[in-house]
Amino acid sequence: MAAIDGYRNEYARKNQELAKLMEDKAKEQKKLSDISIKSNRASEEMRRSKNQSTINSKLRDITKYQGDSAKFLSNLATIESKIAKKNKELNETQKKIDREVLGIEKKQKQEGERTRRDQEQSF
């Protein structure tokens, strides 16, 4: 029974790590969304402006936002990779649990049959 408990604890821990990664992913997506809104706003302000200084300033802002966006996309890709790895680990741990449960059930069945045979022989 100790092995299966260890596998279950491992599964729970990995599941918590996966939840944390999903939370991190949501935060990065929010940052990406916010930066996209800022970029669109700057683009709209640049389009409406007649002042060359304002246009140049908004162009610099848009360039900065594009760089930030690329950084957030890179972070998202890294997190997605970690999520895929963690899902794989969870599946492997679940397989270990399933194998252990089958082993326990097999032992219990054999023990039950042995007990039944012993009882039949004693009569």
C-alpha positions as CSV (number, residue, x, y, z in Angstrom):
1,M,0.0,0.0,0.0
2,A,2.9,2.4,0.6
3,A,3.9,2.5,-3.0
4,I,0.4,3.5,-4.2
5,D,0.2,6.2,-1.5
6,G,3.5,7.6,-2.8
7,Y,2.2,7.6,-6.3
8,R,-1.0,9.3,-5.3
9,N,1.0,12.0,-3.4
10,E,3.2,12.4,-6.4
11,Y,0.1,12.8,-8.6
12,A,-1.4,15.4,-6.3
13,R,1.8,17.4,-6.2
14,K,2.2,17.4,-10.0
15,N,-1.4,18.3,-10.3
16,Q,-0.8,21.4,-8.1
17,E,2.2,22.3,-10.2
18,L,0.1,22.1,-13.3
19,A,-2.5,24.4,-11.8
20,K,0.3,26.9,-11.0
21,L,1.5,26.7,-14.6
22,M,-2.0,27.3,-15.8
23,E,-2.3,30.3,-13.5
24,D,1.0,31.6,-14.9
25,K,-0.3,31.2,-18.4
26,A,-3.4,33.2,-17.7
27,K,-1.3,36.0,-16.2
28,E,0.9,36.1,-19.3
29,Q,-2.2,36.1,-21.6
30,K,-3.6,39.0,-19.6
31,K,-0.3,40.9,-20.0
32,L,-0.4,40.2,-23.8
33,S,-3.9,41.4,-24.0
34,D,-3.1,44.6,-22.1
35,I,-0.1,45.4,-24.3
36,S,-2.2,44.8,-27.4
37,I,-4.8,47.3,-26.1
38,K,-2.1,49.8,-25.4
39,S,-0.6,49.3,-28.9
40,N,-4.0,49.7,-30.6
41,R,-4.7,52.8,-28.6
42,A,-1.3,54.3,-29.5
43,S,-1.9,53.4,-33.2
44,E,-5.2,55.1,-33.1
45,E,-3.8,58.2,-31.4
46,M,-1.0,58.3,-34.0
47,R,-3.5,58.1,-36.9
48,R,-5.6,61.0,-35.5
49,S,-2.6,63.2,-34.8
50,K,-1.3,65.9,-37.1
51,N,1.7,66.8,-34.9
52,Q,4.9,65.1,-36.1
53,S,6.3,64.9,-32.6
54,T,3.3,63.0,-31.3
55,I,3.4,60.7,-34.3
56,N,7.1,59.9,-33.6
57,S,6.3,59.4,-29.9
58,K,3.5,57.0,-30.7
59,L,5.7,55.1,-33.2
60,R,8.3,54.6,-30.5
61,D,5.5,53.4,-28.1
62,I,4.2,51.0,-30.7
63,T,7.7,49.6,-31.3
64,K,8.2,49.1,-27.6
65,Y,4.8,47.4,-27.3
66,Q,5.7,45.1,-30.1
67,G,8.9,44.1,-28.3
68,D,6.9,43.5,-25.1
69,S,4.4,41.5,-27.0
70,A,7.1,39.3,-28.5
71,K,8.5,38.7,-24.9
72,F,5.1,37.7,-23.6
73,L,4.6,35.4,-26.5
74,S,7.9,33.8,-25.8
75,N,7.0,33.4,-22.1
76,L,3.7,31.8,-23.2
77,A,5.5,29.3,-25.4
78,T,7.8,28.4,-22.5
79,I,4.8,27.9,-20.2
80,E,3.0,25.9,-22.7
81,S,6.0,23.6,-23.0
82,K,6.1,23.2,-19.3
83,I,2.4,22.4,-19.2
84,A,2.8,19.7,-21.9
85,K,5.7,18.2,-19.9
86,K,3.7,18.2,-16.7
87,N,0.7,16.6,-18.4
88,K,3.0,13.8,-19.6
89,E,4.3,13.3,-16.1
90,L,0.8,13.2,-14.7
91,N,-0.2,10.6,-17.3
92,E,2.9,8.5,-16.4
93,T,2.1,8.8,-12.7
94,Q,-1.5,7.8,-13.3
95,K,-0.3,4.7,-15.2
96,K,1.9,3.8,-12.2
97,I,-1.2,4.1,-9.9
98,D,-3.3,2.0,-12.2
99,R,-0.6,-0.7,-12.4
100,E,-0.3,-0.7,-8.6
101,V,-4.1,-1.0,-8.2
102,L,-4.2,-3.9,-10.6
103,G,-1.4,-5.6,-8.7
104,I,-3.2,-5.1,-5.4
105,E,-6.5,-6.4,-6.8
106,K,-4.7,-9.4,-8.3
107,K,-3.0,-10.2,-4.9
108,Q,-6.4,-9.9,-3.1
109,K,-8.0,-12.2,-5.7
110,Q,-5.3,-14.8,-5.3
111,E,-5.5,-14.5,-1.5
112,G,-9.2,-15.0,-1.6
113,E,-8.9,-18.0,-3.9
114,R,-6.2,-19.5,-1.6
115,T,-8.4,-18.9,1.4
116,R,-11.4,-20.5,-0.3
117,R,-9.3,-23.6,-1.3
118,D,-8.0,-23.9,2.2
119,Q,-11.5,-23.8,3.6
120,E,-12.7,-26.4,1.1
121,Q,-9.9,-28.7,1.9
122,S,-10.5,-28.5,5.7
123,F,-14.1,-29.8,5.2
